[in-house]
């Protein structure tokens, strides 16, 4: 199974902390591939990568362009 998550940034906010804490557990428990798309790599990106989460940076903030990027 493959799971895609979108989040604006990986700075120190509540949603970012939740991603940091939950995604590695989901990946291990369900043995799935997780891809996280963000326009900015911050505080949690290196920890997520070291836990087997693929983190890709989108080079723009526009929500419409983000949807087009997902199709790629």
Secondary structure, DSSP 8 states (H G I E B T S, - for coil): -EEEEE-SB-SSSHHHHHHHHHHHHHHHHHT-EEEEEESB--TTHHHHHHTT-EEEE-S---HHHHHHHHH-
